[in-house]
Amino acid sequence: VQCLSDVKNIGEGRTEEMLALVVRQLQRLLLAPGETGQHFCTSFAERAVAECSEILLANSVRATTKESDEREKLELSCAIVSFYFSCSGIPSLRSCLRNPTIDALFPRIMKLEEELHTPLAMDVSLEQTWLGRSLENLLQCFQ
């Protein structure tokens, strides 16, 4: 989880690829059976969700010009949304996905994804996570 907060420039080198791998590993830990998954949920999941939110926002803000950069950006965003989707399925983690900080980021990220992704790019389905289950969050996207 510390690795996520140490990142300064997402677009540098192969940072997006490395971050996507880290987020996928966090998702594996989250879904791990037995004590491993439970320990991750109780000790690290809340911080991982918060760090992923910051990375998702920073990634969404980036305008990409090359197709390869767009693909890397999309891969990272989708890895984070997949992690959120897994968190959404664990009732004890839903409160991590619904706090004022993340709620405030939700409409910004949604709008940035709409404005900065190419029209034919794969959809980043943030609204299909627990964040999108809040009507208040969804309605803020229309303002």
N, C-alpha and C positions, 0 to 999 in steps of 0.2 A: 504494500500500500504506500509505503514511503517513496517508492520509485515514481509513483504518479505525481506526488507533490513536488518532486525535485525537477520536473521538466520545465524548462524556461521557454524554449522555442519549438513548438510542435512541428513546424514545417521544415525544420533543419534535418538534412540527411534522411535517414530511414526511421526517424523518431515515431512517426505515425504507426509504422509496422510494428515496432517494438512495443509501443503502448497498447496496440490492439492485442498483441500476444499476452501482455501482462493482464489486461482486462479479461481475456478468455481464461487465463489461469485462475484469476479471482473467482470467475464464475464456476470453474471446476471445484474450487475449494468450497464455495457456497453450497453447491449441490452434492458434495461428497457425503457418503453415508456415514452414519455413526458419529463418534466423538469429533472427528475432523471437521465435518460440516457444522456441527453444533458449536464447536469452539470458534470457528470462523465467524459464524452468525453473531455470537455474543460478544466477541472481542474486536473484530475488525470490520464487519459489514457496514456499520454506520459511517465510519470514516471513509471506507472505499466508495460508498455512494456519494458522499460529499466531494471527494476528490474527482470522481468521474464526472460530476456535474460541472466542475470548473473546467475540466478538460473538454467536455462536450461543448461548452460555451466557446472556449478558445478555438476549438476546431471549427465550429459553425461560423465564426466571424471571418475565418480565412477565405479570401477570394482566391480561387485557383484558375490558372490559365492553361496549364498542360493537362492532357487527359490522364496521365499517370498520377499527377498530384490530386486530381479529382477522385480517382479510384482509391488512393491511399486515404484521403479525407473521408470518403464514404465508408471504407472498411473500418476505420476507427470509430466513426459515429455508430455504425451498425453493431460493433462489438459492445459498445457501452449500452446501447438500447437493449441488446440481448441480455446483458447483465442485469439491467433494470427489470426486464421482463421476468427473469428468474427470481429477483428480489420480490416482485409483485406477487408471486405465488407463495411466498412465505409470510403468513399473517403478522408475525412479530417484526418484520422488516418494513411493513407498509408505512409505518410512521416516519421512517427515515426518508421515504420518497415523498412525504407530504409534510414539508416544513416551510416556513416563510421564505427562506433563502432559495430553495429549489423551486417552489411555486412561482417566485418572481422571475426565475430564469426560464421557465417553461415557455411563455409566449415569445420571448426574445429568440430562443433557440428555434422554435417552430417557424417564426417569420424569417430568420436568417437562412434556414434550410430551404424555405420556399424561394427566397430571393437569390441565393448564391449557388444552388445546385443547378446543373443543367437539366432541362426539362425531361430528358430521356433517362436520367440517372435513376437507379434503384431508390425506392422510397425509404426514408429513415422514419420508422413508425413509432416515434416517441409517444404519440397519443394512444397507442395500444398498451402502454404500461399503466401502472397504478396512478401515475401523474395524470394521465388522460381520463381517468375515471372520475375526476373532479370536474363537475360542470363549471365551477368558477374558473378553473384553469383554462378550460376550453373556450369559455366566453371571453376571457381576456385576450385571446388571439384575434378577436374581431374588432378590438378597439384600435 
